[in-house]
Amino acid sequence: MVDILALSLPHALMLIAVWRLLQRDDLDSEVSPVEPEDSPRA
């Protein structure tokens, strides 16, 4: 029983983390948060 819990708990937490990352709206944006849009390029 302990082995099943020790294996399933980390996998469940990783599944929740991936699910929450996939639900973020900023995954669809092409603008880099580091570079502002109005900055001139060299």
N, C-alpha and C positions, 0 to 999 in steps of 0.2 A: 504494500500500500504506500509506503514512504517513497519507494522508487518511482511509482507512477506519479505521485505528487511532485517529486523533485524534477521529473522530466516534463510534466505538463505545465507547471507554473511558469517557467521561463519561456516556453513556447507560446503560452497564452499572452504573456506580457509583450512579447515581440509581435504577435498578431495584432494586438491592440495598438501598439506603436505604429505599425505599418498602416493600419486602417486610418488612424488619425492623420498621418502624413499624407495619405492619398486624398483625404477630404479637404485639404488646404486649398484656398482659392489662388494663392500666389504661385502655385506650381504651373499655372497656365500663362503667367505673364513672362514676356520676353525681356523686360527691362531689368538690367542688373542693379541691385540695390547699392552697389559701391559707386558706380558712375552715374551722376545726374544726367538727365536727358539733354540739358542745355549746354553741357560742357563741350568746348571745341576739341576736336581730335587732332593730334599732331601728325 
